[in-house]
Amino acid sequence: MKQECKIGMISGTGTEGQGIALRLAAAGLQIALGSRSLERAQQVAGELNRQLGQERVAGVDNRTLVANSDLLFLTVPFVHVDSVLQQYRDQFSSNQILVDVTVPVVFDKGPRLLDLGEGSGAEYIRGRLPDRVPLVAAFKTLPAHLLVKRDIGLECDDFISSDSVEAKEHTLEVVSKIPGLRWIDAGPLRACRALEAMTLLAVMINRRYKIKFARYRVLGLEHE
Ligand SMILES: NC(=O)c1ccc[n+]([C@@H]2O[C@H](COP(=O)([O-])OP(=O)(O)OC[C@H]3O[C@@H](n4cnc5c(N)ncnc54)[C@H](OP(=O)(O)O)[C@@H]3O)[C@@H](O)[C@H]2O)c1
């Protein structure tokens, strides 16, 4: 990814969006944090800058964000993905990369994955995007409440997948800047069928053991 790559979080005002923005900004990157409300975006960006001790995060409305970012993180609850895609799908260009961090988990009588005909949330999104827009899935198994605690090291793995090798490589160039986080190439988007189930499992482990930050480490890789 070129040095001047502009990174944006679509509705990054939630815990996951803030956490990714915070970790990337702490690694030295400039981030645009979007919201449906400019005021909310600016307020959250101000709070993150206060934590960082420097002006690394700018609050903007989602529409401006989508028009001006190269690497766009989709950080909304999965149940709102349709409305967000409907709003921006025509604005997305082939020069941008959309990074899906959503997990189709719902909570009714306990956590469960939505039954999606496409197999995973990422493939569902792929099917609703113009072919020209590269889609990458990342950050799916990382707990948001850990990401926002900058004083706690991540010390774990996360998984990246895409049907576009180039888009995956560009995204890796950016997200690899976060210390303590090793990226595992999980292959094509259909890997998200397993990855999203792993997130569900982590949620269940958190509940069972009354912990907050269950996450993954793959053993047996040479570059440990
Ligand atoms: N929580 C985790 O540990 C975790 C881990 C991995 C992946 N994820 C995924 O990360 C994504 C974000 O999670 P989160 O916990 O940060 O979500 P969240 O706080 O519930 O929501 C994120 C943002 O979505 C926007 N939003 C809310 N309602 C909306 C609507 N009706 N239409 C459009 N946008 C709406 C809001 O932004 P504005 O109002 O400012 O626009 C909100 O701040 C989810 O897909 C989740 O599955 C979460």
Ligand as a Chemical Component Dictionary entry (heavy atoms), coordinates in Angstrom:
data_LIG
# 
_chem_comp.id                   LIG 
_chem_comp.type                 NON-POLYMER 
_chem_comp.pdbx_formal_charge   0 
_chem_comp.three_letter_code    LIG 
# 
loop_
_chem_comp_atom.comp_id 
_chem_comp_atom.atom_id 
_chem_comp_atom.alt_atom_id 
_chem_comp_atom.type_symbol 
_chem_comp_atom.charge 
_chem_comp_atom.model_Cartn_x 
_chem_comp_atom.model_Cartn_y 
_chem_comp_atom.model_Cartn_z 
_chem_comp_atom.pdbx_ordinal 
LIG N1  N1  N 0  -17.221 -6.465 19.728 1  
LIG C1  C1  C 0  -16.257 -7.328 19.398 2  
LIG O1  O1  O 0  -15.526 -7.870 20.236 3  
LIG C2  C2  C 0  -16.031 -7.612 17.944 4  
LIG C3  C3  C 0  -14.998 -8.478 17.539 5  
LIG C4  C4  C 0  -14.816 -8.707 16.187 6  
LIG C5  C5  C 0  -15.640 -8.115 15.252 7  
LIG N2  N2  N 1  -16.636 -7.288 15.684 8  
LIG C6  C6  C 0  -17.514 -6.710 14.685 9  
LIG O2  O2  O 0  -17.243 -5.315 14.590 10 
LIG C7  C7  C 0  -18.426 -4.634 14.181 11 
LIG C8  C8  C 0  -18.635 -3.435 15.092 12 
LIG O3  O3  O 0  -18.819 -3.891 16.401 13 
LIG P1  P1  P 0  -19.114 -2.850 17.577 14 
LIG O4  O4  O 0  -19.264 -3.631 18.808 15 
LIG O5  O5  O -1 -18.101 -1.767 17.521 16 
LIG O6  O6  O 0  -20.544 -2.293 17.085 17 
LIG P2  P2  P 0  -21.467 -1.153 17.700 18 
LIG O7  O7  O 0  -20.739 -0.371 18.719 19 
LIG O8  O8  O 0  -22.758 -1.766 18.110 20 
LIG O9  O9  O 0  -21.790 -0.242 16.423 21 
LIG C9  C9  C 0  -20.760 0.364  15.660 22 
LIG C10 C10 C 0  -21.300 1.579  14.970 23 
LIG O10 O10 O 0  -22.297 1.223  13.999 24 
LIG C11 C11 C 0  -23.114 2.368  13.757 25 
LIG N3  N3  N 0  -24.520 1.994  13.720 26 
LIG C12 C12 C 0  -25.324 1.697  14.771 27 
LIG N4  N4  N 0  -26.591 1.470  14.353 28 
LIG C13 C13 C 0  -26.574 1.637  12.996 29 
LIG C14 C14 C 0  -27.586 1.560  11.999 30 
LIG N5  N5  N 0  -28.855 1.290  12.284 31 
LIG N6  N6  N 0  -27.224 1.802  10.708 32 
LIG C15 C15 C 0  -25.940 2.118  10.398 33 
LIG N7  N7  N 0  -24.944 2.204  11.322 34 
LIG C16 C16 C 0  -25.262 1.972  12.601 35 
LIG C17 C17 C 0  -22.870 3.359  14.898 36 
LIG O11 O11 O 0  -22.042 4.392  14.360 37 
LIG P3  P3  P 0  -22.616 5.872  14.074 38 
LIG O12 O12 O 0  -23.931 6.010  14.760 39 
LIG O13 O13 O 0  -21.570 6.749  14.654 40 
LIG O14 O14 O 0  -22.703 5.955  12.588 41 
LIG C18 C18 C 0  -22.060 2.528  15.888 42 
LIG O15 O15 O 0  -21.178 3.293  16.679 43 
LIG C19 C19 C 0  -19.568 -5.643 14.266 44 
LIG O16 O16 O 0  -19.910 -6.101 12.982 45 
LIG C20 C20 C 0  -18.989 -6.781 15.088 46 
LIG O17 O17 O 0  -19.534 -8.038 14.738 47 
LIG C21 C21 C 0  -16.842 -7.008 16.988 48 
# 
loop_
_chem_comp_bond.comp_id 
_chem_comp_bond.atom_id_1 
_chem_comp_bond.atom_id_2 
_chem_comp_bond.value_order 
_chem_comp_bond.pdbx_ordinal 
LIG N1  C1  SING 1  
LIG C1  O1  DOUB 2  
LIG C1  C2  SING 3  
LIG C2  C3  SING 4  
LIG C2  C21 DOUB 5  
LIG C3  C4  DOUB 6  
LIG C4  C5  SING 7  
LIG C5  N2  DOUB 8  
LIG N2  C6  SING 9  
LIG N2  C21 SING 10 
LIG C6  O2  SING 11 
LIG C6  C20 SING 12 
LIG O2  C7  SING 13 
LIG C7  C8  SING 14 
LIG C7  C19 SING 15 
LIG C8  O3  SING 16 
LIG O3  P1  SING 17 
LIG P1  O4  DOUB 18 
LIG P1  O5  SING 19 
LIG P1  O6  SING 20 
LIG O6  P2  SING 21 
LIG P2  O7  DOUB 22 
LIG P2  O8  SING 23 
LIG P2  O9  SING 24 
LIG O9  C9  SING 25 
LIG C9  C10 SING 26 
LIG C10 O10 SING 27 
LIG C10 C18 SING 28 
LIG O10 C11 SING 29 
LIG C11 N3  SING 30 
LIG C11 C17 SING 31 
LIG N3  C12 SING 32 
LIG N3  C16 SING 33 
LIG C12 N4  DOUB 34 
LIG N4  C13 SING 35 
LIG C13 C14 SING 36 
LIG C13 C16 DOUB 37 
LIG C14 N5  SING 38 
LIG C14 N6  DOUB 39 
LIG N6  C15 SING 40 
LIG C15 N7  DOUB 41 
LIG N7  C16 SING 42 
LIG C17 O11 SING 43 
LIG C17 C18 SING 44 
LIG O11 P3  SING 45 
LIG P3  O12 DOUB 46 
LIG P3  O13 SING 47 
LIG P3  O14 SING 48 
LIG C18 O15 SING 49 
LIG C19 O16 SING 50 
LIG C19 C20 SING 51 
LIG C20 O17 SING 52 
# 
